[in-house]
C-alpha cells in the first residue's frame, strides 16, 4: 500500500464523485457544492481516498468517522461478531419478540453504567435516543400528575441531534437549527457554562467568579420556571458539535442538584463523550453525578452501524410502569436490531479491556504537540481533554484549505466553523497520533500564512515542533 500522502491515478473514483454531485445530499452541504473524496477502502485507522481530482491518497482518519470508529476499520473481532450474527438472522421485530444480542447487550450496559440505571431502551441513532429521553421526561411528569410540565431546560451552545425534538434542545441561535424555530418546541435555555480546561488532564481550571455567577443565574431561572419544566438535558463537561467547548464539572453537579430539588428528570447526552472519550468512562464521572437518563451511541457499535441506547434509572422506570400507559411510548421498526446489538456487544467488551490505556496514549501526544498552535496569531484557543484535541481560530478559515493541507500530510479532517479538531480512533499508535497532531498544526499554520499573504512554507512547523513540543 502507498505511504500516507502518496498519489496515483484512479479515474473510477473520480467518476463516482462526479456521479454523486447533484444526486446526493451530504451533511450540511449543497447539492452543487464541492465534490467529495471517494472512499475506496478503510482498514486499521487508514482511509484510502480518491480526491475529486482523481488522485489516490492514504490518510489516517483523524475524525474516527465522526467519533464512532474507535476500534478502527475491519476490526477482526467486530467483523466476526457481524458475520456470526448475520448467518443466524440480521433482523427481527422487537415488538413481542426478543433475542440474545439485545438481552446480553442490555445486561452489559447495565453492568458498565451506574447501578441506579437498570433499564435499557434501544434506539436507531443518537438523535432518536434523545427524542426518546425527552418524551420520557414529559411522560414521567404526566404520570406524576403534572401534565403541564412539558419544557426542557438546557444550555446554549449544545448539540443533541438533527431530528425535530433533538433540534429543540440544540442552541437556538448560534447552532445549526436556528431557522426551524417555528417548528420545534420552545425549550428553556440558559447561558452556556463558563469555559474551563484541564491543563494537566485531571484538575480543572476556570474563572471561579464566572462559574459562581452562572450557578446563581441557573438556579434562579430554573426555580422561576419549575412548574413548566419536565427535565434537564446537557452534554456532560464537553459540548460537541455545538462548539467543542469544555466546562467546569461544578456546573454539571448543580444541574443534578436542581433536578433533585425541582423533581425534574436529569438527562445526560453521552453519545459523543461516553465510553472513554474525555478520559473518564463516562464524562458525567468528572462531576461525580448519576443521571436519571443516559443516552449513549457512536462508539457503542464501533462505527459499524447505527445504534444507540437510553439507560433509565430504576426510579423513573417505576413511574412509567405505574402510569396509565405502563409503557415508554416509542417503538422504532429497527429497535434492538440483532446485527447492531451483536456488534455493539463486542465493541463494549473491547472498550472495557483497553480504553484507559488507549485514551491516555492519545491524550499524551495531543497535549505534547497541539499547544504549539497557540503561538499562531490566527489561533484563539487550543484545548485537549482525553482523546479530543481542538484548535479554535479567531475567524472561520476556509475549510477546504484545512482539509487539503491535512491530506497532504496524510490525515483526514472535517473542520467546521472556527474549529479544526481531532477525535482519533482509540487504536492509533503513538506515531499515528503524532502524525494527526502534526497535520493539524500544519493546517493551522497554513491559515496563518494565508492570512498574512506569505504563502505556503511546507516545513515551517518542523522547528517549533522540535524545540517547543519534543517532536
C-alpha positions in Angstrom: 0.0 0.0 0.0 1.3 3.5 -0.7 2.6 5.6 2.1 0.4 8.4 3.6 0.2 11.3 1.2 1.3 9.4 -1.9 -0.9 9.6 -5.0 -1.8 7.8 -8.2 -4.4 8.0 -10.9 -7.8 6.4 -10.3 -10.4 7.5 -12.8 -13.1 5.2 -11.4 -13.1 7.1 -8.1 -13.2 10.4 -9.9 -16.2 9.2 -11.8 -18.1 8.3 -8.6 -17.6 11.8 -7.2 -19.0 13.3 -10.4 -22.0 11.0 -10.3 -22.5 11.9 -6.6 -22.6 15.7 -7.2 -26.1 16.9 -7.7 -27.6 13.5 -6.9 -26.8 13.0 -3.2 -27.1 15.5 -0.3 -24.2 15.3 2.1 -24.4 16.6 5.7 -24.9 20.4 5.7 -23.7 20.6 2.1 -25.3 22.0 -1.1 -26.2 19.6 -4.0 -23.9 21.6 -6.2 -21.2 22.0 -3.6 -17.6 20.8 -3.9 -17.2 17.2 -5.0 -16.4 14.9 -2.1 -13.5 12.5 -1.8 -14.4 8.9 -2.6 -13.5 6.1 -0.1 -12.0 3.1 -1.9 -11.0 1.2 1.2 -10.7 1.5 5.0 -8.5 -0.6 7.3 -7.0 -0.1 10.6 -7.1 3.7 11.1 -6.4 4.5 7.4 -8.8 5.6 4.7 -7.9 5.1 1.0 -9.4 8.1 -0.7 -9.7 9.3 -4.2 -9.7 13.1 -4.4 -12.1 15.0 -6.7 -9.0 15.5 -9.0 -8.7 11.7 -9.3 -5.6 11.2 -7.1 -5.4 8.3 -4.6 -4.4 9.3 -1.1 -4.0 7.3 2.0 -5.0 9.2 5.1 -5.3 8.5 8.8 -8.8 9.1 9.9 -8.4 11.9 12.4 -12.2 12.0 12.9 -12.9 8.3 13.7 -15.7 8.7 11.3 -17.4 11.4 13.4 -16.2 9.9 16.6 -17.6 6.4 16.4 -14.9 4.2 14.7 -12.9 3.9 17.9 -11.6 0.4 17.1 -10.6 1.4 13.5 -11.8 -0.3 10.4 -12.0 -4.0 9.6 -11.5 -4.9 13.3 -11.3 -8.7 13.3 -13.5 -9.1 16.5 -16.2 -6.8 15.2 -16.1 -8.4 11.8 -16.5 -11.8 13.3 -19.4 -10.7 15.5 -21.2 -9.3 12.5 -20.6 -12.4 10.4 -21.7 -14.8 13.1 -24.9 -12.9 13.7 -25.8 -12.4 10.0 -25.5 -16.2 9.5 -28.3 -16.6 12.1 -30.6 -13.6 11.4 -29.9 -10.0 10.8 -33.2 -8.5 11.9 -36.4 -9.4 13.6 -39.0 -7.0 15.0 -38.7 -6.2 18.7 -42.4 -6.0 19.3 -43.4 -9.1 21.2 -40.1 -10.8 20.5 -36.6 -10.8 22.0 -33.2 -12.2 21.1 -29.8 -13.0 22.7 -27.8 -10.0 21.3 -30.3 -7.5 22.7 -30.6 -9.2 26.1 -26.8 -9.6 26.5 -26.0 -6.1 25.4 -28.6 -4.6 27.8 -27.1 -6.7 30.6 -23.6 -5.5 29.8 -24.7 -1.8 29.5 -26.4 -2.1 32.9 -23.2 -3.6 34.3 -20.9 -0.8 33.0 -23.1 2.1 33.9 -24.0 3.5 37.4 -26.0 0.9 39.4 -29.0 3.3 39.5 -29.5 2.8 35.8 -31.4 -0.5 35.4 -33.5 -0.3 32.3 -32.5 0.0 28.6 -34.3 1.3 25.5 -32.6 0.7 22.2 -32.9 3.4 19.5 -31.9 3.7 15.9 -29.4 6.5 16.4 -28.2 9.1 18.8 -30.8 11.7 17.7 -33.6 9.2 18.2 -32.3 8.3 21.7 -32.5 12.0 22.6 -36.1 12.0 21.2 -36.9 9.1 23.5 -35.3 10.7 26.5 -37.3 13.9 26.0 -40.5 12.0 25.6 -39.7 10.0 28.7 -39.2 13.2 30.8 -42.6 14.6 29.6 -44.4 11.2 30.1 -42.8 10.8 33.5 -44.2 14.2 34.7 -47.6 13.4 33.3 -47.6 10.1 35.2 -46.8 12.0 38.4 -49.9 14.1 37.8 -48.1 17.1 36.3 -49.0 17.1 32.6 -48.4 20.9 32.4 -44.7 20.2 32.9 -43.5 19.8 29.3 -40.5 22.1 28.7 -36.9 21.1 29.0 -34.1 23.2 30.5 -30.8 23.1 28.7 -27.8 25.3 27.9 -26.9 27.3 24.9 -24.0 26.0 22.8 -25.3 22.5 23.0 -26.0 20.0 20.2 -28.1 16.9 20.6 -29.0 15.8 17.0 -30.9 16.8 13.9 -34.4 15.3 14.4 -37.2 17.6 15.4 -37.3 17.0 19.2 -33.5 16.9 19.4 -33.3 20.2 17.5 -35.4 21.9 20.1 -32.7 21.4 22.7 -29.8 22.5 20.4 -28.6 26.1 20.5 -31.5 28.1 19.0 -29.4 31.0 17.8 -25.7 30.0 17.3 -26.4 26.4 16.3 -27.3 24.8 13.0 -31.1 24.8 13.5 -31.9 28.5 14.0 -34.2 28.6 11.0 -36.5 25.9 12.5 -37.5 28.0 15.5 -41.2 27.9 14.4 -41.2 24.2 14.0 -39.6 22.9 17.2 -40.8 23.2 20.8 -39.7 26.2 22.7 -37.5 25.0 25.4 -35.9 26.9 28.3 -32.3 27.9 27.6 -29.7 29.3 30.0 -26.3 30.7 29.1 -23.5 28.2 28.2 -21.4 27.2 31.2 -18.2 29.2 31.5 -15.4 27.6 29.6 -12.9 25.6 31.6 -9.9 23.4 30.9 -7.8 20.6 32.3 -4.2 21.7 31.8 -2.8 18.6 33.5 -5.5 16.2 32.4 -7.1 16.0 35.9 -7.5 19.3 37.7 -10.0 21.8 36.2 -9.0 25.5 35.7 -11.8 28.0 35.3 -12.8 31.5 36.3 -14.4 30.9 39.7 -16.3 34.2 39.8 -17.8 33.4 36.4 -18.8 29.9 37.5 -20.4 31.1 40.7 -22.4 33.7 38.8 -23.5 31.1 36.3 -24.6 28.8 39.0 -26.6 31.5 40.7 -28.3 32.5 37.5 -29.2 29.0 36.6 -30.7 28.3 40.0 -32.8 31.4 39.7 -34.0 30.6 36.2 -34.8 27.0 36.9 -36.8 27.8 40.1 -38.8 30.5 38.3 -39.9 28.0 35.7 -40.2 24.9 37.9 -44.0 24.5 37.2 -43.4 24.1 33.5 -40.2 22.1 33.4 -40.2 18.3 32.8 -36.4 17.8 32.8 -32.9 19.0 32.1 -30.6 17.7 29.3 -27.0 18.5 28.9 -23.8 17.2 27.3 -21.6 16.5 30.3 -18.3 18.5 30.6 -17.8 18.6 26.8 -20.1 20.3 24.3 -19.6 18.6 21.0 -20.8 19.8 17.6 -22.1 23.0 19.2 -18.5 24.2 19.6 -16.3 21.6 21.2 -16.3 23.6 24.5 -15.2 22.1 27.9 -16.8 23.4 31.1 -16.3 23.1 34.8 -17.8 19.9 36.3 -19.3 22.1 39.1 -21.9 23.3 36.6 -23.0 19.7 36.0 -23.3 19.0 39.7 -25.6 22.0 40.2 -27.8 20.9 37.4 -28.1 17.5 39.0 -29.0 19.2 42.3 -31.6 21.4 40.7 -33.2 18.3 39.1 -33.5 16.7 42.5 -34.8 19.9 44.1 -37.4 20.6 41.5 -38.3 17.0 40.8 -37.1 17.0 37.2 -35.7 14.2 35.0 -32.0 14.7 34.6 -30.7 13.6 31.2 -27.1 13.4 30.2 -26.2 13.1 26.5 -23.1 10.8 26.5 -23.4 10.0 22.8 -20.1 11.7 21.9 -18.5 11.6 25.3 -19.3 8.1 26.5 -17.0 5.1 26.6 -13.8 6.9 27.5 -13.5 9.8 25.0 -12.9 12.5 27.7 -10.6 10.4 29.8 -13.4 9.1 32.0 -15.5 6.0 31.2 -18.5 8.4 31.1 -18.0 12.2 31.1 -20.5 12.7 33.9 -18.0 11.0 36.2 -15.9 14.2 36.1 -18.7 15.7 38.3 -19.4 12.6 40.2 -23.1 12.7 39.2 -25.5 9.9 38.2 -28.3 10.9 35.8 -31.8 9.7 35.7 -31.4 9.0 32.0 -28.3 8.5 29.9 -28.1 8.5 26.1 -25.2 6.5 24.5 -24.3 5.9 20.9 -21.4 6.5 18.4 -18.7 4.3 19.9 -21.3 1.8 21.0 -21.0 -0.2 17.8 -17.5 1.0 16.9 -19.0 2.7 13.9 -20.2 -0.5 12.2 -23.8 0.5 12.1 -26.3 2.9 13.7 -27.5 2.0 17.2 -28.0 4.0 20.4 -29.3 3.2 23.9 -31.2 5.0 26.5 -30.3 3.9 30.1 -33.0 4.7 32.6 -33.0 4.7 36.4 -35.0 2.2 38.3 -36.9 5.0 40.0 -38.0 6.6 36.6 -38.8 3.1 35.2 -41.1 2.5 38.2 -43.0 5.7 37.4 -43.6 4.7 33.8 -44.6 1.2 34.8 -47.2 2.6 37.2 -48.6 5.1 34.7 -51.8 4.7 32.7 -49.9 3.6 29.5 -47.4 1.4 31.5 -45.0 1.7 28.6 -42.5 4.1 27.2 -44.4 5.4 24.2 -41.9 4.8 21.4 -41.1 1.9 19.2 -38.8 2.1 16.1 -39.0 -0.5 13.3 -35.3 -1.4 13.7 -35.4 -1.2 17.5 -32.7 -3.6 19.0 -31.6 -4.7 15.6 -29.9 -8.0 16.3 -26.9 -7.4 13.9 -26.2 -4.0 15.5 -26.6 -5.4 19.0 -24.2 -8.2 18.3 -21.5 -5.8 17.1 -22.2 -3.4 19.9 -21.8 -6.2 22.5 -18.3 -7.0 21.1 -17.5 -3.3 20.8 -18.2 -2.6 24.5 -16.3 -5.7 25.6 -13.3 -4.5 23.6 -13.6 -1.0 25.1 -13.6 -2.3 28.7 -10.3 -4.1 28.0 -8.2 -1.2 26.7 -9.9 2.2 26.7 -7.9 3.7 29.6 -4.5 2.8 28.0 -5.7 3.9 24.6 -7.2 7.2 25.5 -4.2 8.0 27.8 -1.9 7.5 24.8 -4.0 9.8 22.6 -4.1 12.5 25.3 -0.3 12.4 26.0 0.5 13.0 22.3 -2.1 15.7 21.8 -1.1 17.6 25.0 2.6 17.4 23.9 2.1 18.7 20.4 -1.0 20.8 19.9 -0.1 23.7 22.3 2.4 24.8 19.6 -0.6 26.1 17.6 -1.3 28.7 20.4 1.7 30.7 19.2 -0.1 31.4 15.9 -1.8 34.8 15.7 -4.9 33.3 13.9 -5.5 30.8 16.8 -7.8 31.8 19.6 -7.5 28.7 21.8 -6.1 25.2 22.0 -7.7 22.6 24.2 -7.3 18.9 24.9 -9.4 16.6 27.0 -8.9 12.8 26.8 -8.9 11.8 23.2 -10.1 15.2 21.9 -7.8 17.9 20.5 -9.2 21.3 19.4 -7.7 24.3 17.7 -10.1 27.2 17.6 -9.4 30.1 15.3 -10.4 33.8 15.8 -12.3 33.7 12.5 -13.6 30.7 10.4 -10.9 29.7 7.9 -11.6 28.1 4.5 -12.4 24.5 5.4 -11.2 23.3 2.0 -7.7 24.8 2.8 -7.6 22.9 6.1 -8.7 19.6 4.6 -6.4 19.9 1.6 -3.4 20.8 3.8 -4.1 17.9 6.2 -4.5 15.4 3.3 -1.1 16.5 2.0 0.2 15.3 5.4 -1.7 12.0 5.2 -4.6 12.8 7.6 -8.3 13.3 7.1 -10.1 16.1 9.0 -13.6 17.5 8.8 -13.4 21.1 10.2 -16.4 23.2 10.9 -16.8 26.9 11.6 -13.9 28.3 13.6 -12.8 24.8 14.7 -10.3 22.3 13.5 -10.3 19.3 15.8 -9.5 15.6 16.1 -11.1 12.7 17.9 -8.8 9.9 16.7 -9.6 6.2 16.8 -8.5 4.7 20.1 -6.3 2.2 18.4 -4.0 4.7 16.9 -0.3 4.1 17.6 1.9 6.8 19.1 3.3 7.5 15.6 -0.2 7.8 14.1 -1.4 10.2 16.8 1.7 12.3 16.3 1.0 12.3 12.5 -2.5 13.5 13.3 -1.3 16.3 15.6 1.4 17.4 13.1 -1.2 17.6 10.3 -3.5 19.7 12.5 -0.6 22.0 13.3 0.4 22.2 9.6 -3.1 23.1 8.6 -3.3 25.8 11.3 0.0 27.3 10.1 -1.3 27.3 6.5 -4.2 29.5 7.8 -1.6 31.8 9.4 0.5 32.0 6.2 -2.6 32.6 4.0 -3.9 35.4 6.3 -0.6 37.2 6.2 -0.3 36.7 2.4 3.1 35.0 2.8 2.1 31.8 1.0 2.9 28.2 2.0 6.0 27.0 3.7 5.8 23.2 3.7 8.3 22.5 6.5 8.0 25.7 8.6 6.4 23.9 11.6 9.3 21.5 11.9 11.4 23.8 14.2 8.7 24.7 16.7 7.6 21.1 16.9 11.2 20.0 17.7 12.0 23.0 20.0 8.7 23.5 21.8 7.0 20.2 21.9 9.6 17.5 21.9 8.7 16.0 18.5 
